[in-house]
Amino acid sequence: MIQSQKSFHDETRGILYLVPTPIGNLEDMTIRGIRMLKEVDLIASEDTRNTQKLLNYFEITTSQISFHEHNTQERIGQLIEKLEQGLSVAQVSDAGMPSISDPGHELVVACIEAGIPVVPLPGANAGLTALIASGLAPQPFYFYGFLPRKKKEQLAALEELNRHQETIILYESPHRLKEVLKAMIAVFGEERRIVCCRELTKKFEEFLRGSLADALIWATDNEIRGEFCLILDGNPDGSLAAAVDLSWQALSLKEHVELIMTETDCSSKDAIKEVAKIRELKKQEVYGAYHEI
């Protein structure tokens, strides 16, 4: 049976408002967003200190409560109780849309299950902002967000992304950018087009357009600052790309041996032999790298 939500029909219960915040430039806060933050009874913030700067700028005096990835389960019950009492709550992340690579989704689900209206406000979003200025095809696109941190999981994610023909949107931090570009080259090849977008909406906003090889040279030769949104060309061959797995190229010899041992549950001796075969190297060379001789 379909579940219908008439957002402003029941005045006996509170409403959860999902309020986007600026991704850099405070002037990108919408008039409606400012009004909602002033009118609600409580603001659930990813970082109350960060949000307080925004509230001070717009002279908003509404009380805050912290709501982040480390206290989500504790806070959901508290917020649901307040909403059921008729209080209204605005949920905000540090920048951009709540739930998009930020906390919020679990609270939304809990509200829906409790029959509490969830009202989204439109506003700033780093992925779409970067996409429309990238010069790459704006549609269709595939939003992924942050890649996994562990190399094995990261390479697996990139292999899966290599099946997509759509333009791909990723987020990345400055201290991980160079290694991520190396992993991308191992999976996608050097010539795949990418646009590295940094400091969106801020004074030092910059779009770096070129191939993955070009991007890696830039990341090697320059001091990397600011949060990045990466817009990557899709693979025109789509699912055919999975036929050849070259993700091992981003691994050291020791990491490659350890990966084979994990995936096949074999001994280090057999894994060394397999790595030597894949890389067309002498077993002694792989043995020395694995045992750090």
Backbone hydrogen bonds, N-H to C=O, Kabsch-Sander energy under -0.5 kcal/mol:
donor,donor_aa,acceptor,acceptor_aa,energy
4,S,2,I,-0.6
6,K,4,S,-0.5
7,S,5,Q,-0.9
9,H,6,K,-1.8
10,D,6,K,-0.6
11,E,9,H,-0.7
14,G,83,L,-3.3
16,L,117,P,-2.5
17,Y,15,I,-0.7
17,Y,89,V,-3.3
18,L,119,V,-2.5
19,V,17,Y,-0.8
19,V,91,Q,-2.0
21,T,96,G,-1.6
26,L,24,G,-0.6
28,D,25,N,-2.0
29,M,26,L,-1.6
34,I,30,T,-2.2
35,R,31,I,-2.2
36,M,32,R,-2.7
37,L,33,G,-2.1
38,K,34,I,-1.4
39,E,35,R,-2.0
40,V,36,M,-2.3
41,D,88,S,-1.3
42,L,88,S,-1.3
43,I,63,S,-2.1
44,A,42,L,-0.5
44,A,90,A,-3.1
45,S,43,I,-0.7
45,S,65,I,-2.5
46,E,92,V,-1.2
51,T,47,D,-2.5
52,Q,48,T,-2.0
53,K,49,R,-0.9
53,K,50,N,-0.6
54,L,50,N,-0.9
55,L,51,T,-2.6
56,N,52,Q,-2.8
57,Y,53,K,-1.8
58,F,54,L,-1.6
59,E,56,N,-1.0
60,I,55,L,-3.1
65,I,43,I,-2.4
67,F,45,S,-3.2
71,N,68,H,-1.5
72,T,68,H,-0.6
75,R,71,N,-2.5
76,I,72,T,-2.3
77,G,73,Q,-0.9
78,Q,74,E,-0.9
79,L,75,R,-2.8
80,I,76,I,-2.7
81,E,77,G,-2.0
82,K,78,Q,-1.7
83,L,79,L,-2.4
84,E,80,I,-2.5
85,Q,81,E,-1.1
86,G,83,L,-1.4
87,L,82,K,-2.1
89,V,15,I,-2.2
90,A,42,L,-2.5
91,Q,17,Y,-3.2
92,V,44,A,-2.6
96,G,21,T,-2.3
99,S,103,P,-1.6
100,I,97,M,-1.2
101,S,99,S,-1.1
108,V,104,G,-2.2
109,V,105,H,-2.4
110,A,106,E,-2.1
111,C,107,L,-2.2
112,I,108,V,-2.4
113,E,109,V,-2.4
114,A,110,A,-1.5
115,G,111,C,-0.5
115,G,112,I,-1.1
116,I,111,C,-2.9
119,V,16,L,-3.0
119,V,117,P,-0.5
121,L,18,L,-2.4
129,T,125,N,-2.0
130,A,126,A,-2.5
131,L,127,G,-2.2
132,I,128,L,-2.1
133,A,129,T,-0.6
133,A,130,A,-0.7
134,S,130,A,-0.7
134,S,131,L,-1.0
135,G,131,L,-0.6
142,Y,167,T,-3.3
144,Y,142,Y,-0.5
144,Y,169,I,-2.8
145,G,169,I,-1.4
147,L,171,Y,-0.6
154,Q,150,K,-2.7
155,L,151,K,-2.7
156,A,152,K,-1.8
157,A,153,E,-2.1
158,L,154,Q,-2.3
159,E,155,L,-2.4
160,E,156,A,-1.9
161,L,157,A,-2.4
162,N,158,L,-1.8
163,R,160,E,-1.6
164,H,161,L,-1.9
167,T,140,P,-1.7
168,I,232,L,-2.9
169,I,142,Y,-2.6
170,L,168,I,-0.5
170,L,230,L,-2.6
171,Y,145,G,-1.8
172,E,228,F,-2.4
176,R,173,S,-1.1
177,L,173,S,-0.8
177,L,174,P,-0.6
180,V,176,R,-2.1
181,L,177,L,-2.4
182,K,178,K,-1.9
183,A,179,E,-2.1
184,M,180,V,-2.4
185,I,181,L,-2.3
186,A,182,K,-1.9
187,V,183,A,-1.5
188,F,184,M,-4.0
189,G,184,M,-0.6
189,G,185,I,-1.6
192,R,189,G,-0.6
194,I,210,G,-3.2
195,V,231,I,-2.4
196,C,208,L,-2.6
197,C,195,V,-0.7
197,C,229,C,-2.8
198,R,196,C,-0.5
198,R,206,E,-2.5
199,E,227,E,-1.3
202,K,199,E,-2.0
205,E,202,K,-1.6
206,E,198,R,-2.1
208,L,196,C,-2.4
209,R,207,F,-0.7
210,G,194,I,-2.0
212,L,190,E,-0.6
212,L,192,R,-1.4
213,A,190,E,-2.2
215,A,211,S,-2.4
216,L,212,L,-2.2
217,I,213,A,-2.0
218,W,214,D,-2.3
219,A,215,A,-2.6
220,T,216,L,-1.8
221,D,217,I,-2.1
222,N,218,W,-1.4
224,I,222,N,-0.5
225,R,223,E,-0.6
228,F,172,E,-2.7
229,C,197,C,-2.7
230,L,170,L,-2.8
231,I,195,V,-2.6
231,I,229,C,-0.5
232,L,168,I,-2.7
232,L,230,L,-0.6
233,D,193,R,-2.6
235,N,164,H,-3.3
238,G,235,N,-1.9
240,L,237,D,-2.0
241,A,238,G,-2.1
242,A,239,S,-1.3
243,A,240,L,-1.7
244,V,241,A,-0.7
245,D,243,A,-0.5
246,L,244,V,-0.8
249,Q,246,L,-1.9
250,A,247,S,-1.7
251,L,248,W,-2.1
256,H,252,S,-2.5
257,V,253,L,-2.3
258,E,254,K,-2.3
259,L,255,E,-2.2
260,I,256,H,-2.2
261,M,257,V,-2.3
262,T,258,E,-2.1
263,E,259,L,-2.7
264,T,260,I,-2.4
265,D,261,M,-1.4
271,A,267,S,-2.3
272,I,268,S,-2.7
273,K,269,K,-1.8
274,E,270,D,-2.2
275,V,271,A,-2.7
276,A,272,I,-2.3
277,K,273,K,-1.7
278,I,274,E,-2.6
279,R,275,V,-2.6
280,E,276,A,-0.7
281,L,276,A,-2.3
285,E,282,K,-0.6
286,V,282,K,-1.6
287,Y,283,K,-2.9
288,G,284,Q,-2.5
289,A,285,E,-1.8
290,Y,286,V,-2.5
291,H,287,Y,-2.5
293,I,288,G,-2.8
